[in-house]
């Protein structure tokens, strides 16, 4: 049983109260897990929620401890545990020649991942009853923290600077789904090509399954190393409730898409997000992960964390015990397979900061 894995799980499900300590203050809104900041514990950098309502009531809090050091306090214990916050990266100080701040184009995730949302709008977000209920993709637009669409040249310019100034190791590109049958794959391919012309950095693209599988080959040729296509939840009733629009794409369609993508990118270079805690049973998540691993797909399980301003902002996170049960079962299946977070070229599973799964994989 991973001691650090259990602690990270605790922090990710409860969040951490943060009295606005300095450093890289993380991010709010946007696509994927959010309202969190990076903390390094025993050399492992993880993202923990600090901005949502749950975090304010968490038994865990950050405290300043001596010269700019930070410690993690737990209400139930006297002991303080030293942790580190990450610094704001140097590229956040720069802007393009047209005056667009680099941080409106891409953000530092974890310790060394550059992440961007190429298109900050989504066909599924027009109507909140139709959108994925956990998602905040258009919220950061309303607050003018980002721009609607990042051009390939802008992303390439920021990636070059982030590698040179901050030692960034990989680029993760996600997108809202455009109204086209490539489902965002064209944007991914064009941007990957522009980035690879300026800087050699592993790239993960994330999009819905494109209608025509030729796009897997095009993305790969353009310089995409790994691909993420995200199931989020798996049981039929949970899919309809949480993904009212996206659940029109059947699970069977996803499984076919995974097979086609693995043929192009290779076993272990395709992954999916599974958000635990939204109604799927542990058995369903584990059975789905079994199937994914057999197809060559890494099941990146993360605890659902409510994001402020979304329809699920008051939905509870899963319990630590539930997550530990799911992580333990999936990690043992990963260990028995040829797939691991470590051998992935790029992507959320490689970064691992939003989940404790990789700690269970290595039993840390
Ligand atoms: S796991 Fe993905 S979303 Fe989370 S910090 Fe890493 S790159 Fe960002």
Boltz pocket constraint, residues with backbone or C-beta under 6 A from the ligand:
constraints:
  - pocket:
      binder: B
      contacts: [[A, 32], [A, 33], [A, 47], [A, 109], [A, 110], [A, 113], [A, 115], [A, 172], [A, 347], [A, 348], [A, 349], [A, 351], [A, 352], [A, 353], [A, 354], [A, 355]]
      max_distance: 6.0
